Amino acid sequence: MSEATASTPQSLYDLLGGEPEATNQIRDIVEAFYDVMDSDENAKTIRLMHPKDLTSSREKLFMFLTGWTGGPQLYIERYGHPFLRRRHLPFKIGEEERDQWIYCMTKGMLHLKMEEAKIKALLNALYPIADFMRNQ
């Protein structure tokens, strides 16, 4: 194995430090994301799509992102395949909603003072998923 290959993270989960650091960072990202969504007027449209109590939403996103980044498949173990697009079809999701979701994720990670390279890597991977959720 070359030196460059040995130092290149194999997954986003590895980039975030692997177990247990990645799990803790993902939890922090999810908490910051929903804190922004719950308090920032710029996220008002997507906040209204969520239940008043965000406890379940926070836990499901944490579980999903843990597996999605390459860590333990917590969401799949509990709920089965996420079928993201299908689960989001009842909601009007256009460019505005996609952009608000990315805004909350970005602002949350910036609030956590994460390294710029980690933020960029996560956003580069998350944007296509957020865009795929559009149904309008």
N, C-alpha and C positions, 0 to 999 in steps of 0.2 A: 504494500500500500504506500502511495507517495505521501510525502509530508503534507502537501496541500489537501489531499483527500482526508487524511487523519484529522486535520484541524477544522474541516468543513462540517457544520452541523447537518445531521441527517434529516431533521424535522424541525418544525417551529418549536415543538416541545423541547428538543435539544437546545435550540437557540435560546430558549428561556431558562436554561439551566438544568433540564431534566428533573427527575424526582429527587427531593420534594420541592425544590425551588420553583420549578415551572408551575406546579399545582398551586403554590401560594401566589405566584404572579398572576396566574389566570383568575384566581379568586379576586385578587385586588383589582384587576382590569374590569371584571364584571361588576364589582361593587361601584367602582368609579364611573363606569358606563351608565349604570342605572341611577346613580346619584345625579349625574349631569342631566339625564333624561327627565328625572323627577323634579328638577329645579330650574332648568334653563328654558327660558321662553322660546329659544330657537328650536327646541325639540317638542314643542307643544302638540303638533299633529301626531307624532308617533306616541307620545305619552298617552294620548286619549285612546289609543288602540289597546292599551294594556289595562289590566285590572288595577283597582285602587291600591291593593296590597301587592307589592312587587316581589314578595318572598319567593313564590313559586317560579316566577319568571327569572329571578336571579339564579336560583338553583338549577333550572333547566339550561340556561345559557352557560353557566359554569360547567355543567356536566357535558354539554355538547362541545364546547370549545376545548375542553381537556382532551377528548377523543379526537376531535378534528385537527388539533395541532400535532397529534402523534402520541399522545399519552394514553392512559387507560380509557377504555370505551365505556365510560360511566353511563352516558345517555342511552346507548344501545342496550347495555345490560339491564337497565330499568324499564325503558320504554320501547325498545325495538328500533328499527330503522327510523331516522328522523324525518324522512320525506318532507324536507324543508319547504319546498314550493307548495306542496299540497296543504301543509299545515297553515300556510300563510294566505291561501287563496280567499278566505272569507274577508280579508282586509284589503282595502284599496291601497296599493303600493305603487307609487309612481316615482319619478325622479326626485321630487321633494322629500318623500318619505325615505327613500334610499339615502339621499344626501344628509338628512337629519340623523339617520342611524350612524353613518360614517362620522358625522360631526361629533356625536356623543362618544363614539369609540375613540376618536382622535383626542378630543378634549380630556377624556378620562385618562388616557395614557400620558398625555402631557402633564396633567395634574399629578400623576404618580412619579413624574420626572424620570421616566424610562429612557434608556439610551436611544438616541435617534435611529440607529441602525435597526434596533428591535421594533420600534414603532413603524418604520418604513416597511420592514419585512412583513409584519402583521397586516398593515393596511393594504399592501400589495396583494396579499392573499385573501383578505376579507372583502375588498371592493368587488371582485367578480361575483362573489356569493351574494352580496347585497344587491348588486345589479340584477342578478338572476331572479331575485325575489319579486322584481317589478312585474305587475300584472295589468298595468294601466299605461 
